[in-house]
Amino acid sequence: MDLREKQNVDVNVIKRRSPLQKHIRRYWQLYAMMVLPILYFIIFKYLPMFGNVLAFRRYRPGMGPFGAKWVGFKYFETFLKDPAFWRAFRNTFTISLMNLIINFPIPIIFAILLNEVRNVRFKKVIQTVSYMPRFISTVVVIAILSELLSPSSGLLNIFLQNVFGMKPIYFMNEPEYFRWLYVLTDTWQFTGWTAIIYLAAITGINSDLFEAAQIDGANRFQQITHVTIPSILPTIMVMLILNVGRMLSLGFEKVLLMYTPSNSQVSDIIDTLVYRIGLYNQNYSYATAIGLFTGIIGVVLVSSSNAISKKLTGDGIY
């Protein structure tokens, strides 16, 4: 085969390749980087979904991973009549709503204010200090909180006692302080980290818009309200939809660390209920039914908030 024939064969092979094959061949390095994240989601997110069949089957240890026999909606009927479930549901919803109302707008405001700082060195220092708490373990955060609020040696109780003459308060044990402590620790730990997303969105705004606003006589506050906020509104709506979808999935780590018998009336949430029923009581089918129910509610919340977002602003996740 001479050189001309070989070139013709190579051209024919290239022509027979589909656009997808060409794209993968050109950007194979990027696809190779996606392998581990895809495996993570398949192994830890999608495969466990098959375990939801336990919500409809009675599980007995040693009788197979998917239970012994079908029981229909028995476990759903049981927990819907259980006062402990509705107490956990109410606590979960209350804490999540407080978290959403307080901790959703704070990173947006922080990012906008940080963007207005003109001293670059000072801006970098503030940004670094603000997102560093994100890398502190939840166990360490609660340990620090316990030391600060200790009734015997905590700085806050010492201050209240020396300045106002108040008796020591066991903040970590009192039900009325639990929700606020949970929300405020989230504020301290995640405000700077979440603000990075909004700072990136603000950085992507066309500078011509600010110049046009300045020419029209807009001051800094008017530029924020008429240029910055409308420009990052799609990002805000996407983050709002994601936060609404996670309202019933607080995560039990922090709650479990802050949990005491005295504050159990407000600190027992759905995740801790599932943890206690599934692992302590070994009632896996019942716990699976509760987890599946909350997952369905999460899907409904995401779909509803996405539909409202599209109707109001034209922006949504899907």
C-alpha positions as CSV (number, residue, x, y, z in Angstrom):
1,M,0.0,0.0,0.0
2,D,1.6,3.3,-1.1
3,L,1.4,6.6,0.8
4,R,-1.6,7.9,-1.2
5,E,-3.7,4.9,-0.5
6,K,-2.8,4.9,3.2
7,Q,-3.9,8.6,3.4
8,N,-7.2,7.7,1.7
9,V,-7.8,4.9,4.2
10,D,-7.1,7.3,7.2
11,V,-9.5,9.9,5.8
12,N,-12.3,7.3,5.3
13,V,-11.8,6.1,8.9
14,I,-12.0,9.7,10.2
15,K,-15.2,10.3,8.2
16,R,-16.8,7.1,9.6
17,R,-16.3,8.3,13.2
18,S,-19.3,9.8,14.8
19,P,-19.2,13.3,16.3
20,L,-19.3,11.8,19.8
21,Q,-16.3,9.6,19.1
22,K,-14.4,12.6,17.7
23,H,-15.3,14.6,20.8
24,I,-14.2,11.8,23.2
25,R,-11.0,11.3,21.3
26,R,-10.2,15.0,21.4
27,Y,-11.0,15.5,25.1
28,W,-10.2,12.1,26.5
29,Q,-8.3,13.6,29.4
30,L,-11.4,15.3,30.8
31,Y,-13.5,12.1,30.4
32,A,-10.7,10.2,32.3
33,M,-11.0,12.7,35.2
34,M,-14.8,12.0,35.3
35,V,-14.3,8.3,36.0
36,L,-13.8,8.5,39.8
37,P,-16.8,10.9,40.4
38,I,-19.0,8.7,38.3
39,L,-18.0,5.6,40.2
40,Y,-18.6,7.4,43.5
41,F,-22.2,8.3,42.5
42,I,-22.9,4.8,41.2
43,I,-21.5,3.0,44.2
44,F,-22.6,5.3,47.0
45,K,-25.7,7.0,45.5
46,Y,-27.4,4.8,42.9
47,L,-26.7,1.2,44.1
48,P,-28.0,1.9,47.6
49,M,-31.3,3.0,46.0
50,F,-32.1,-0.7,45.5
51,G,-32.2,-1.1,49.3
52,N,-35.4,1.0,49.3
53,V,-37.3,-2.2,48.5
54,L,-36.9,-3.0,52.3
55,A,-39.6,-0.4,52.9
56,F,-42.1,-2.8,51.4
57,R,-40.6,-6.1,52.7
58,R,-40.1,-7.5,56.2
59,Y,-36.3,-7.8,56.8
60,R,-34.9,-10.5,59.0
61,P,-31.1,-10.9,59.5
62,G,-29.7,-13.9,57.6
63,M,-32.7,-14.2,55.2
64,G,-31.2,-12.2,52.2
65,P,-30.5,-8.5,51.7
66,F,-34.0,-7.7,50.4
67,G,-36.1,-9.1,53.2
68,A,-38.2,-12.1,53.7
69,K,-41.7,-11.3,52.4
70,W,-43.8,-8.4,51.0
71,V,-45.7,-6.4,53.6
72,G,-47.0,-3.6,51.3
73,F,-47.4,-0.2,52.9
74,K,-47.5,-1.5,56.5
75,Y,-44.4,0.4,57.7
76,F,-45.6,3.6,56.1
77,E,-49.0,3.3,57.9
78,T,-47.1,2.6,61.1
79,F,-44.9,5.7,61.2
80,L,-47.6,8.0,59.9
81,K,-49.5,7.1,63.1
82,D,-46.4,7.4,65.3
83,P,-46.2,10.6,67.4
84,A,-42.4,10.3,67.6
85,F,-42.2,10.6,63.8
86,W,-44.3,13.8,63.6
87,R,-42.3,15.3,66.5
88,A,-39.1,14.6,64.5
89,F,-40.7,15.9,61.3
90,R,-41.7,19.1,63.0
91,N,-38.3,19.6,64.6
92,T,-36.6,18.9,61.2
93,F,-38.8,21.3,59.4
94,T,-38.4,24.1,62.0
95,I,-34.6,23.9,62.1
96,S,-34.4,23.7,58.3
97,L,-36.7,26.7,57.9
98,M,-34.8,28.8,60.4
99,N,-31.5,27.8,58.7
100,L,-32.9,28.8,55.3
101,I,-34.3,32.1,56.4
102,I,-31.1,33.1,58.3
103,N,-28.3,31.4,56.5
104,F,-29.4,31.7,52.9
105,P,-29.2,35.5,52.5
106,I,-26.2,36.0,54.8
107,P,-23.6,34.6,52.3
108,I,-25.2,36.7,49.5
109,I,-24.9,39.9,51.5
110,F,-21.4,38.9,52.6
111,A,-20.2,38.3,49.0
112,I,-21.7,41.6,47.8
113,L,-20.1,43.6,50.6
114,L,-16.7,41.8,50.2
115,N,-16.9,42.6,46.4
116,E,-17.1,46.3,47.3
117,V,-13.9,46.2,49.3
118,R,-11.2,48.0,47.2
119,N,-8.1,47.0,49.2
120,V,-7.2,43.7,47.5
121,R,-4.9,42.5,50.4
122,F,-7.5,43.1,53.0
123,K,-10.2,41.5,50.8
124,K,-8.1,38.3,50.5
125,V,-7.4,38.2,54.2
126,I,-11.1,38.5,55.0
127,Q,-12.1,35.9,52.4
128,T,-9.5,33.4,53.7
129,V,-10.5,33.9,57.3
130,S,-14.2,33.5,56.5
131,Y,-14.0,30.2,54.7
132,M,-11.4,28.5,56.9
133,P,-14.1,27.3,59.4
134,R,-15.4,25.1,56.6
135,F,-12.4,22.8,57.0
136,I,-12.9,22.3,60.8
137,S,-14.5,19.0,61.7
138,T,-18.1,19.1,63.1
139,V,-16.8,17.2,66.1
140,V,-14.3,20.0,66.8
141,V,-16.9,22.7,66.2
142,I,-19.2,21.2,68.8
143,A,-16.3,20.7,71.2
144,I,-15.3,24.4,70.9
145,L,-19.0,25.3,71.4
146,S,-19.3,23.2,74.5
147,E,-16.2,24.8,76.0
148,L,-17.4,28.3,75.3
149,L,-20.8,27.7,76.7
150,S,-19.8,25.5,79.7
151,P,-21.7,26.5,82.8
152,S,-18.5,26.3,85.0
153,S,-15.6,27.5,82.8
154,G,-17.3,28.8,79.6
155,L,-16.3,32.4,78.6
156,L,-19.9,33.4,77.9
157,N,-21.1,32.3,81.3
158,I,-18.1,33.9,83.0
159,F,-19.0,37.2,81.2
160,L,-22.7,37.0,82.1
161,Q,-21.9,36.3,85.7
162,N,-19.2,39.0,86.1
163,V,-21.0,41.8,84.2
164,F,-24.7,41.1,84.8
165,G,-24.5,38.9,87.9
166,M,-26.5,36.1,86.2
167,K,-26.4,32.5,87.3
168,P,-24.6,30.1,85.0
169,I,-26.8,28.8,82.1
170,Y,-26.3,25.3,80.6
171,F,-26.9,26.4,77.1
172,M,-26.2,23.0,75.5
173,N,-28.8,21.4,77.7
174,E,-31.6,23.9,77.4
175,P,-34.2,23.2,74.7
176,E,-34.8,26.9,74.0
177,Y,-31.2,27.4,72.9
178,F,-30.7,24.3,70.8
179,R,-32.1,25.5,67.5
180,W,-30.3,28.9,67.6
181,L,-27.0,27.2,68.5
182,Y,-27.4,24.9,65.5
183,V,-28.2,27.7,63.1
184,L,-25.5,30.1,64.4
185,T,-22.8,27.5,64.2
186,D,-23.8,26.9,60.6
187,T,-23.6,30.6,60.0
188,W,-20.0,30.7,61.4
189,Q,-18.9,27.5,59.6
190,F,-20.4,27.9,56.1
191,T,-21.0,31.6,55.3
192,G,-17.5,32.2,53.8
193,W,-17.5,29.0,51.9
194,T,-20.9,29.5,50.3
195,A,-20.0,33.1,49.5
196,I,-17.3,31.9,47.1
197,I,-20.1,30.8,44.7
198,Y,-21.7,34.2,44.7
199,L,-18.3,36.0,44.4
200,A,-17.6,33.9,41.3
201,A,-20.9,34.9,39.9
202,I,-20.2,38.6,40.7
203,T,-16.8,38.4,39.0
204,G,-18.5,37.1,35.8
205,I,-20.6,40.3,35.5
206,N,-19.8,42.4,32.5
207,S,-17.9,45.5,33.7
208,D,-19.7,47.6,31.0
209,L,-22.9,47.3,33.0
210,F,-21.3,49.0,36.0
211,E,-19.7,51.7,33.8
212,A,-23.1,52.4,32.2
213,A,-24.7,52.7,35.6
214,Q,-22.0,55.1,36.7
215,I,-22.6,57.2,33.6
216,D,-26.3,57.3,34.5
217,G,-25.4,58.7,37.9
218,A,-25.9,55.5,40.0
219,N,-24.2,55.4,43.4
220,R,-22.6,52.2,44.8
221,F,-25.9,51.1,46.5
222,Q,-27.9,51.6,43.3
223,Q,-25.3,49.7,41.3
224,I,-25.7,46.8,43.7
225,T,-29.5,46.8,43.6
226,H,-29.8,47.4,39.8
227,V,-26.8,45.6,38.4
228,T,-25.2,43.1,40.9
229,I,-28.2,41.5,42.3
230,P,-30.2,41.1,39.0
231,S,-27.0,39.6,37.4
232,I,-26.5,37.0,40.0
233,L,-30.2,36.2,40.4
234,P,-30.0,32.9,38.4
235,T,-27.2,31.7,40.7
236,I,-29.3,32.7,43.8
237,M,-32.3,30.8,42.5
238,V,-30.3,27.6,41.8
239,M,-28.8,27.7,45.3
240,L,-32.3,28.3,46.8
241,I,-33.7,25.3,44.9
242,L,-30.9,23.1,46.2
243,N,-31.3,24.3,49.7
244,V,-35.1,23.8,49.6
245,G,-34.5,20.2,48.4
246,R,-32.3,19.5,51.4
247,M,-34.7,20.8,54.0
248,L,-35.5,17.4,55.4
249,S,-31.9,16.2,55.2
250,L,-30.1,18.2,57.9
251,G,-27.6,15.4,58.6
252,F,-27.5,13.8,62.0
253,E,-23.8,14.4,62.9
254,K,-24.1,17.8,64.5
255,V,-27.5,17.1,66.0
256,L,-26.3,13.8,67.5
257,L,-23.3,15.6,69.1
258,M,-25.6,18.3,70.5
259,Y,-28.3,15.9,71.6
260,T,-29.0,15.5,75.3
261,P,-32.0,13.9,77.1
262,S,-33.0,17.4,78.3
263,N,-33.3,18.9,74.8
264,S,-34.6,15.8,73.0
265,Q,-38.0,17.4,72.5
266,V,-36.5,19.8,70.0
267,S,-33.3,18.0,68.9
268,D,-34.8,14.7,67.8
269,I,-35.0,15.0,64.0
270,I,-35.8,12.6,61.2
271,D,-32.2,11.5,60.6
272,T,-31.6,10.8,64.3
273,L,-34.9,8.9,64.4
274,V,-33.9,6.8,61.4
275,Y,-30.5,6.2,63.0
276,R,-32.0,5.1,66.3
277,I,-34.7,2.9,64.8
278,G,-32.4,1.3,62.2
279,L,-29.2,0.7,64.1
280,Y,-30.2,0.7,67.8
281,N,-33.5,-1.1,67.5
282,Q,-32.4,-3.0,64.3
283,N,-35.8,-2.3,62.6
284,Y,-34.2,-1.8,59.2
285,S,-37.5,-1.9,57.2
286,Y,-39.2,0.6,59.3
287,A,-36.2,3.0,59.1
288,T,-36.0,2.5,55.3
289,A,-39.7,3.4,55.0
290,I,-39.1,6.7,56.9
291,G,-36.0,7.5,54.8
292,L,-37.9,6.8,51.6
293,F,-40.8,9.0,52.6
294,T,-38.5,12.0,53.4
295,G,-36.7,11.4,50.1
296,I,-40.0,11.7,48.2
297,I,-40.9,14.9,50.0
298,G,-37.4,16.3,49.0
299,V,-38.1,15.5,45.4
300,V,-41.5,17.3,45.7
301,L,-39.9,20.3,47.3
302,V,-37.2,20.6,44.6
303,S,-39.7,20.2,41.8
304,S,-42.1,22.8,43.3
305,S,-39.4,25.3,44.0
306,N,-38.0,24.8,40.5
307,A,-41.4,25.4,39.0
308,I,-42.0,28.5,41.1
309,S,-38.5,29.8,40.1
310,K,-39.2,29.3,36.4
311,K,-42.6,31.0,36.7
312,L,-41.2,34.0,38.6
313,T,-37.8,34.5,37.0
314,G,-37.5,32.2,34.0
315,D,-34.6,30.4,35.7
316,G,-34.4,26.9,37.1
317,I,-32.3,23.8,37.4
318,Y,-34.3,21.9,34.7
